[in-house]
Amino acid sequence: PHHGGLPYVTPTDNIGYQAANKAYTKTFGTQAIPQRSGGSIPIVALFEPELDSKSILMGFGLDSDAIHSPNEHYGIFNYLKGIETIPYFYEYYSELAK
């Protein structure tokens, strides 16, 4: 409630979600587990009505990364896996969009 942004949930039957799931599976070698987690990116909920498009947020950090804290860190393994995963997302999204 501190910023007034609306919540957003990506439907799991959306091709963006399906493409992300396939990309994660390809890169990490195991099926991704869907989860709902919070964040404060208030603009995301506005993308759908304004752009007529669903959003997909792909994370590569861990809960233990302590994001936005004084001892925040981000492992190089996940950084490199993110670089590897994103091109697969675009590839699979293109295939599913046909």
Secondary structure, 3 states (H helix, E strand, C coil): CCCCCCCCCCCCCCHHHHHHHHHHHHHHCCCCCCCCCCCCCCCHHHHHHHHCCCCCCCCCCCHHHCCCCCCCCCCHHHHHHHHHHHHHHHHHHHHHHC
